[in-house]
Amino acid sequence: MSHTAAEPASSTAAAPLVKCLVWDLDNTLWRGTLLEDEEVELTDEIRRTVVELDARGILQSVASRNDHDHAWARLEKLGLAEYFVLPQIGWGRKSDSVRAIAGQLQFAESVVAFIDDQPAERAEVTHELPAVRTYEAERARELTALPEFSPAQVTQDAANRRAMYQAGFKREQAQQEHSGSSEEFLRSLDLRLVIGHARDEDLARVEELTLRTSQMNATGVHYSDADLRALLADPDHDVLVMSLNDRFGSHGAIGVMLLERGSTRWHLKLLATSCRVVSFGTGATLLRWLTGQAHRAGVHLTADFRATERNRIMEVAYRFAGFGQQPCAGCGPATDSDVQRLHLVPAAQDVSATMRVTAPTLGAARLHSVHECYGYRVECSYDIAARGVVRDFFGPALERDDLSGAHTRVVRLGFSVQDGPLVEPANPPHNLEVMTGDPIVIDTASSRCVFDPGTMSGELTLARADLGSSAVWGRWILERLFLYVICRSPRSYPLHAGAVEADGRVAVLTAAAGVGKSTFTYWALHRGARLVGEDILARNMDEPGGVLWGYPRALYLTPEMIARSTALQDATAAAIEGGAKCRVTVPEALEDRLVSRARPSCLVFLVRGEGGAPRELSITEALDRCREDYATAKSAEELAAVEEDLRALLAGLPLWEFEVSEDLDESYDRLHAALTALPAE
């Protein structure tokens, strides 16, 4: 392995890259003097320079003698204000402004540059801050071509550097204003730590972390790009990269973990995290997460530690996590004499009380499967821990040739599992704003889905604590997601209805809330009918043949109805609507009675009554009763197309108002008799 102890970047570069450029305003950033000429001008070349430096991860600020409010308003009008951090606009010395900017950013003066049109101002800054590089205003257009403003590689974190610093300033202000304990403040941040296997595009940042991180680097070792690529290709090694987000924004990539996995022992070769997240307890959280993973895998943990002049804090973190130097026959000695081989016998433990941790299950391959839902081909990729959620909602995986529809429409979903503080799940708002958001965000406070309608792809992050009731929270999120996708599509629409098939005829059953549609639909299943869907049916207008899609794997029943059914005694059920109903996953024993799609033979509007004969309805009456369902999120043009399609679908079909009595058997017998009188498909 060709790695060496890391050295500070400044020792290997005669002229370090500029990390922050401080602009003068009058006759430098813009043409003219603001106090004399309200209409100062910004050239296209200067605008391009500002934007390009920002994209390279070079921070920019302002040191200007001007009235602050007046100058800032002009920057906002020019569309440049967002590019400048910690602006110093007033009547003091420029050197004091530059010093203040460098101090607040915690940058050495040698990585700060200053540009001004006035020789006297540049001389004053040079005299007071000799390490700061100064530039004449005339050189502004050529800055992007200079080597000190041209990093060899721009990582994603570098491109987002300004946003991360701006978020950091807001975070610091919030901490100063917080009056509670440190743990309460950390909880208020809504910290979200994401651990993932490194990809090719992550390697530059991973290498940078091993090189630049000194205080929070367990070995002080630098792994080169070639070293990291070799580890990525080795199935016995995990190269893990960590990122951190909170309610103020992203901290970017903040850590790297190099792990060798054996059958009885996992060896942590390197753990390095950014110093800027030490106060959040990130290192301890990472070690607790790894310990939990090793405990589930039934292996011991070893870790390498090499003491350096600055990494004492990492040794403390290892010791607090339970690592020690107790002997272990299978752990083996350290390869270098100056490296300590630490050992831990893992035990189950909570990962964190202050942050949520989304991470893979180590040593388990990510699973992939294809399913069919509401006429969509659904391609799923998921952590093995989420397998139950996928199975409960979609049912068994399908082979490509087993799909029923044409599937020109594809949905791609990724499922991850999240550890962290226990949060009581709650129903997020169900309204037009959520449904039409870009992206669509469905958040139960413990689990979360973010879906991009443009690419028809999304990520579900499921709380591990929710996996035990995956038929509840995993199903609930997915049910709502597919409803939103149907409503958002200009070529699809939903009907709040169930459907059953008996003797080759399909009855679409809809009703007002409280009539008992769900109960009657289940009773038809109980009596021998096949279930097409219970709650939402969907129509894809591009699919020929007047087909409706149902999703039949859930039932919404009262506890009394569940108690009456022997088939549902072992089914997963959870109370909803304050306990008035339960969401029940259809048990596997009934899967041969489920139908994903069907052509309707009649449309039936259920009402409570004594059991009178079905009453014929007109198409106009039927549309009026369904409009609230299919009109959701549709424009006037889309709605006209939906109604044209629905009229064609219903043309020639019996449209009935049907009375359901207290005697469900009698009611089903009447419906069955009416169905058998219709022509079979």
Secondary structure as the mmCIF struct_conf table of DSSP 4:
data_model
#
loop_
_struct_conf.conf_type_id
_struct_conf.id
_struct_conf.beg_label_comp_id
_struct_conf.beg_label_asym_id
_struct_conf.beg_label_seq_id
_struct_conf.end_label_comp_id
_struct_conf.end_label_asym_id
_struct_conf.end_label_seq_id
STRN STRN1 THR A 4 ALA A 5
HELX_RH_3T_P HELX_RH_3T_P1 ALA A 9 THR A 12
BEND BEND1 ALA A 14 ALA A 15
HELX_LH_PP_P HELX_LH_PP_P1 PRO A 16 VAL A 18
BEND BEND2 LYS A 19 LYS A 19
STRN STRN2 CYS A 20 TRP A 23
HELX_LH_PP_P HELX_LH_PP_P2 ASP A 24 ASP A 24
TURN_TY1_P TURN_TY1_P1 LEU A 25 LEU A 25
STRN STRN3 ASP A 26 ASP A 26
TURN_TY1_P TURN_TY1_P2 ASN A 27 LEU A 29
STRN STRN4 TRP A 30 ARG A 31
BEND BEND3 GLY A 32 GLY A 32
TURN_TY1_P TURN_TY1_P3 LEU A 34 GLU A 36
BEND BEND4 GLU A 38 GLU A 39
STRN STRN5 GLU A 41 GLU A 41
HELX_RH_AL_P HELX_RH_AL_P1 ASP A 44 ALA A 55
TURN_TY1_P TURN_TY1_P4 ARG A 56 GLY A 57
STRN STRN6 LEU A 59 ARG A 65
BEND BEND5 ASN A 66 ASN A 66
HELX_RH_AL_P HELX_RH_AL_P2 HIS A 68 LYS A 77
TURN_TY1_P TURN_TY1_P5 LEU A 78 GLY A 79
HELX_RH_3T_P HELX_RH_3T_P2 ALA A 81 TYR A 83
STRN STRN7 PHE A 84 PHE A 84
BEND BEND6 VAL A 85 LEU A 86
STRN STRN8 GLN A 88 GLY A 90
BEND BEND7 TRP A 91 GLY A 92
HELX_RH_AL_P HELX_RH_AL_P3 LYS A 94 LEU A 105
TURN_TY1_P TURN_TY1_P6 GLN A 106 GLN A 106
HELX_RH_3T_P HELX_RH_3T_P3 GLU A 109 VAL A 111
STRN STRN9 VAL A 112 ASP A 116
BEND BEND8 ASP A 117 ASP A 117
HELX_RH_AL_P HELX_RH_AL_P4 PRO A 119 GLU A 128
TURN_TY1_P TURN_TY1_P7 PRO A 130 ALA A 131
BEND BEND9 VAL A 132 VAL A 132
STRN STRN10 ARG A 133 GLU A 136
HELX_RH_3T_P HELX_RH_3T_P4 ALA A 137 ALA A 145
BEND BEND10 LEU A 146 LEU A 146
HELX_RH_3T_P HELX_RH_3T_P5 PRO A 147 PHE A 149
BEND BEND11 ALA A 152 ALA A 152
HELX_RH_AL_P HELX_RH_AL_P5 GLN A 156 ALA A 159
TURN_TY1_P TURN_TY1_P8 ASN A 160 ASN A 160
HELX_RH_AL_P HELX_RH_AL_P6 ARG A 161 GLU A 177
BEND BEND12 GLY A 180 GLY A 180
HELX_RH_AL_P HELX_RH_AL_P7 SER A 182 SER A 188
TURN_TY1_P TURN_TY1_P9 LEU A 189 ASP A 190
STRN STRN11 LEU A 191 HIS A 197
HELX_RH_3T_P HELX_RH_3T_P6 ASP A 200 ASP A 202
HELX_RH_AL_P HELX_RH_AL_P8 LEU A 203 ARG A 212
TURN_TY1_P TURN_TY1_P10 GLN A 215 MET A 216
STRN STRN12 ASN A 217 ASN A 217
BEND BEND13 ALA A 218 THR A 219
STRN STRN13 VAL A 221 HIS A 222
HELX_LH_PP_P HELX_LH_PP_P3 TYR A 223 SER A 224
HELX_RH_AL_P HELX_RH_AL_P9 ASP A 225 LEU A 232
TURN_TY1_P TURN_TY1_P11 ALA A 233 ALA A 233
TURN_TY1_P TURN_TY1_P12 PRO A 235 ASP A 236
STRN STRN14 HIS A 237 ASP A 246
TURN_TY1_P TURN_TY1_P13 ARG A 247 PHE A 248
STRN STRN15 GLY A 249 ARG A 261
BEND BEND14 SER A 263 THR A 264
STRN STRN16 ARG A 265 THR A 273
HELX_RH_3T_P HELX_RH_3T_P7 CYS A 275 PHE A 280
TURN_TY1_P TURN_TY1_P14 GLY A 281 GLY A 281
HELX_RH_AL_P HELX_RH_AL_P10 THR A 282 ALA A 297
TURN_TY1_P TURN_TY1_P15 GLY A 298 GLY A 298
STRN STRN17 HIS A 300 PHE A 305
BEND BEND15 GLU A 309 ARG A 310
HELX_RH_AL_P HELX_RH_AL_P11 ARG A 312 PHE A 320
TURN_TY1_P TURN_TY1_P16 ALA A 321 GLY A 322
STRN STRN18 GLY A 324 GLY A 324
TURN_TY1_P TURN_TY1_P17 ALA A 329 CYS A 331
BEND BEND16 THR A 335 ASP A 336
TURN_TY1_P TURN_TY1_P18 SER A 337 ASP A 338
STRN STRN19 GLN A 340 LEU A 344
BEND BEND17 ALA A 353 THR A 354
STRN STRN20 MET A 355 ALA A 359
TURN_TY1_P TURN_TY1_P19 LEU A 362 GLY A 363
BEND BEND18 ALA A 364 ALA A 364
HELX_LH_PP_P HELX_LH_PP_P4 ALA A 365 ARG A 366
STRN STRN21 LEU A 367 CYS A 373
TURN_TY1_P TURN_TY1_P20 TYR A 374 GLY A 375
STRN STRN22 TYR A 376 TYR A 382
HELX_RH_3T_P HELX_RH_3T_P8 ILE A 384 ALA A 386
HELX_RH_AL_P HELX_RH_AL_P12 ARG A 387 PHE A 394
BEND BEND19 PRO A 396 PRO A 396
HELX_RH_3T_P HELX_RH_3T_P9 ARG A 400 ASP A 402
BEND BEND20 GLY A 405 GLY A 405
STRN STRN23 VAL A 410 ASP A 419
BEND BEND21 GLY A 420 PRO A 421
HELX_LH_PP_P HELX_LH_PP_P5 ASN A 427 PRO A 429
BEND BEND22 ASN A 431 ASN A 431
HELX_RH_AL_P HELX_RH_AL_P13 LEU A 432 MET A 435
TURN_TY1_P TURN_TY1_P21 THR A 436 THR A 436
BEND BEND23 ASP A 438 PRO A 439
STRN STRN24 ILE A 440 ASP A 443
BEND BEND24 ALA A 445 SER A 447
STRN STRN25 ARG A 448 ASP A 452
TURN_TY1_P TURN_TY1_P22 PRO A 453 MET A 456
STRN STRN26 SER A 457 ALA A 463
HELX_RH_3T_P HELX_RH_3T_P10 ARG A 464 SER A 469
TURN_TY1_P TURN_TY1_P23 SER A 470 VAL A 472
HELX_RH_AL_P HELX_RH_AL_P14 TRP A 473 ARG A 488
TURN_TY1_P TURN_TY1_P24 PRO A 490 ARG A 491
STRN STRN27 SER A 492 ALA A 502
TURN_TY1_P TURN_TY1_P25 ASP A 503 GLY A 504
STRN STRN28 ARG A 505 ALA A 511
TURN_TY1_P TURN_TY1_P26 ALA A 513 GLY A 514
BEND BEND25 VAL A 515 VAL A 515
HELX_RH_AL_P HELX_RH_AL_P15 LYS A 517 HIS A 526
TURN_TY1_P TURN_TY1_P27 ARG A 527 GLY A 528
HELX_LH_PP_P HELX_LH_PP_P6 ALA A 529 ALA A 529
STRN STRN29 ARG A 530 GLY A 533
BEND BEND26 GLU A 534 ASP A 535
STRN STRN30 ILE A 536 ASN A 540
TURN_TY1_P TURN_TY1_P28 MET A 541 ASP A 542
BEND BEND27 GLU A 543 GLU A 543
TURN_TY1_P TURN_TY1_P29 PRO A 544 GLY A 545
STRN STRN31 LEU A 548 GLY A 550
BEND BEND28 ARG A 553 ARG A 553
STRN STRN32 ALA A 554 LEU A 557
HELX_RH_AL_P HELX_RH_AL_P16 PRO A 559 ARG A 564
HELX_RH_3T_P HELX_RH_3T_P11 THR A 566 LEU A 568
TURN_TY1_P TURN_TY1_P30 GLN A 569 ASP A 570
BEND BEND29 ALA A 571 ALA A 571
STRN STRN33 ALA A 573 ILE A 576
HELX_RH_3T_P HELX_RH_3T_P12 GLU A 577 GLY A 579
TURN_TY1_P TURN_TY1_P31 ALA A 580 ALA A 580
STRN STRN34 LYS A 581 THR A 585
HELX_LH_PP_P HELX_LH_PP_P7 VAL A 586 PRO A 587
HELX_RH_3T_P HELX_RH_3T_P13 GLU A 588 ARG A 593
STRN STRN35 LEU A 594 LEU A 594
BEND BEND30 SER A 596 SER A 596
STRN STRN36 ARG A 597 ALA A 598
BEND BEND31 SER A 601 SER A 601
STRN STRN37 CYS A 602 ARG A 608
BEND BEND32 GLY A 609 GLU A 610
HELX_LH_PP_P HELX_LH_PP_P8 GLY A 612 PRO A 614
STRN STRN38 ARG A 615 GLU A 616
HELX_RH_AL_P HELX_RH_AL_P17 ILE A 619 TYR A 630
TURN_TY1_P TURN_TY1_P32 ALA A 631 ALA A 633
HELX_RH_AL_P HELX_RH_AL_P18 ALA A 636 LEU A 650
TURN_TY1_P TURN_TY1_P33 ALA A 651 GLY A 652
BEND BEND33 LEU A 653 LEU A 653
STRN STRN39 LEU A 655 VAL A 660
BEND BEND34 GLU A 662 GLU A 662
HELX_RH_AL_P HELX_RH_AL_P19 LEU A 664 THR A 676
TURN_TY1_P TURN_TY1_P34 ALA A 677 ALA A 677
BEND BEND35 LEU A 678 LEU A 678
HELX_LH_PP_P HELX_LH_PP_P9 PRO A 679 ALA A 680
#
